């Protein structure tokens, strides 16, 4: 495809939600630049693997190291065709970073495709880009998404599906990768 997508990650990003979409993009010849605040190219962030093992919430285990291959501070959103924000714990602190929020806002203002999954919605909410949008994220985040003006789609109805509203593609968790990535790739111009 010859496209270029920016992934914004941080320590304890959800492992599957960072690695699998990157690999899917690369299958379609999409260049993926992975950035993180306070990390330089060649460094890594730690990931976490979340699983459901019969408790009231998910468990969290250490995952892989995710390689950073681009410089966060020199990002120019004009160089990219789309933005991807994975979930996990990283969005909790990414949503507090003014430069992260400015990047997200620039992508949204340009109407470029944005995909966000799971807790990635926290970053979209903090950037103010989900007001009046229909979306679905991890159920525990949906009260905050609703307060941010999002029309919440029940995650129980979309566990393996994606929600598309204009240039925004959202999904509740990694089981929805096939549907979410198909829609994100479609917005990027992929033909199947």
C-alpha positions in Angstrom: 0.0 0.0 0.0 2.9 2.4 0.7 1.1 4.0 3.6 2.6 5.1 6.9 0.9 4.7 10.3 1.9 6.1 13.7 1.5 3.9 16.8 1.7 5.7 20.2 2.7 3.3 23.1 4.0 3.5 26.6 5.2 1.1 29.3 2.6 -1.7 30.0 0.8 -1.2 26.7 -1.3 -4.3 26.1 1.0 -6.8 24.3 -1.5 -8.2 21.7 -2.9 -4.8 21.0 0.5 -3.4 20.1 2.1 -6.4 18.4 -0.7 -8.0 16.4 -2.0 -4.8 14.7 1.6 -3.8 13.8 2.1 -7.2 12.1 -1.2 -6.9 10.3 -0.2 -3.4 9.0 3.2 -4.7 7.8 1.5 -7.5 5.9 -0.2 -4.7 3.9 3.1 -3.0 3.3 2.2 -0.2 5.7 5.2 1.4 7.4 4.6 1.5 11.2 6.5 4.1 13.3 6.2 3.2 17.0 6.8 6.1 19.4 6.6 6.7 23.2 7.2 9.8 25.2 10.6 9.8 27.0 11.8 6.9 24.8 14.3 7.1 21.9 14.5 5.0 18.8 16.3 1.7 19.7 14.8 1.7 23.2 11.8 -0.4 24.3 8.6 -0.2 26.4 7.4 -3.1 28.5 4.1 -4.7 27.5 1.5 -6.5 29.6 -0.6 -9.4 28.8 -4.2 -9.2 30.1 -6.3 -12.3 30.5 -9.6 -13.3 31.9 -9.2 -16.1 34.5 -12.5 -16.1 36.3 -11.9 -13.1 38.5 -14.0 -9.9 38.6 -11.5 -8.2 36.3 -8.6 -9.2 34.1 -5.2 -10.3 35.4 -2.0 -8.7 34.2 1.3 -10.4 33.4 4.6 -9.1 31.9 4.7 -9.4 28.2 7.3 -8.6 25.6 9.5 -5.6 25.0 8.0 -3.4 22.2 10.7 -1.7 20.1 10.6 2.1 19.6 11.6 2.9 16.0 10.9 6.6 15.7 11.5 9.8 17.7 8.4 11.0 19.6 9.6 14.6 19.8 10.1 15.0 16.0 6.7 13.6 14.9 5.0 15.5 12.2 1.5 14.2 11.7 1.5 15.4 8.1 3.9 12.5 7.4 1.3 9.9 8.4 -1.8 8.4 6.9 -3.3 7.1 10.1 -2.9 6.7 13.9 -3.3 3.6 16.1 -3.6 3.7 19.9 -3.5 0.4 21.7 -4.8 -0.2 25.2 -3.4 -1.6 28.4 -2.1 0.5 31.2 -0.1 3.0 29.0 -3.2 5.1 28.1 -3.6 6.1 31.7 -0.4 8.2 31.6 -0.4 8.9 27.8 -3.7 10.8 28.3 -1.8 13.2 30.6 0.8 14.1 28.1 0.1 17.4 26.2 2.1 16.4 23.2 0.3 13.1 22.8 -3.0 14.9 23.0 -1.9 17.5 20.4 -0.9 14.7 18.0 -4.3 12.9 18.4 -6.1 16.2 17.9 -4.1 16.9 14.7 -5.0 13.5 13.3 -8.6 14.0 14.1 -8.8 17.6 12.8 -7.2 16.3 9.5 -9.9 13.5 9.4 -7.2 10.9 9.1 -8.1 7.3 10.2 -7.6 6.7 13.9 -8.0 3.3 15.5 -8.2 2.9 19.3 -8.8 -0.2 21.3 -9.6 -1.1 24.9 -8.2 1.6 27.2 -6.9 3.6 24.2 -10.2 5.5 24.4 -8.8 7.3 27.4 -6.4 9.1 25.1 -9.1 10.0 22.7 -11.3 11.3 25.5 -8.5 13.4 27.0 -7.8 14.9 23.5 -11.4 15.8 23.1 -12.0 14.0 19.9 -14.8 11.5 20.8 -17.6 14.0 21.6 -20.7 13.1 19.6 -18.9 10.0 18.2 -20.3 6.4 18.4 -17.6 4.2 19.9 -16.8 1.1 22.0 -13.9 0.6 24.4 -13.2 -1.7 27.3 -16.3 -1.7 29.5 -14.6 -0.3 32.6 -13.7 2.9 30.6 -17.2 3.4 29.1 -18.5 5.7 31.9 -15.5 8.0 31.2 -16.2 7.8 27.5 -19.8 8.7 28.0 -18.8 11.7 30.2 -16.5 12.8 27.3 -19.6 12.9 25.1 -19.2 9.6 23.3 -22.2 7.5 22.4 -21.3 4.2 23.9 -21.9 0.9 22.1 -22.3 -2.0 24.5 -19.0 -4.0 24.5 -21.1 -7.2 25.0 -22.6 -6.6 21.6 -19.2 -5.9 20.0 -16.7 -8.2 21.7 -15.5 -9.4 18.4 -16.6 -6.4 16.3 -15.5 -2.9 15.6 -17.5 0.4 15.7 -16.8 2.9 12.9 -17.9 6.5 13.0 -16.4 8.6 10.3 -12.6 8.4 10.5 -12.6 6.7 13.9 -12.5 2.9 14.4 -12.8 1.6 18.0 -13.1 -1.9 19.6 -13.3 -3.2 23.2 -10.3 -5.6 23.3 -8.0 -7.8 21.3 -10.6 -10.4 20.3 -11.9 -7.7 18.0 -8.6 -7.3 16.1 -9.9 -9.0 12.9 -12.9 -6.6 12.6 -11.1 -3.5 13.8 -8.1 -3.9 11.6 -10.2 -4.7 8.6 -12.1 -1.4 9.1 -8.9 0.6 9.9 -7.2 -0.8 6.8 -10.3 0.0 4.7 -10.1 3.6 5.9 -6.5 3.6 4.9 -7.4 2.6 1.4 -6.7 -1.1 1.5 -8.5 -3.4 -1.0 -9.3 -6.9 -0.1 
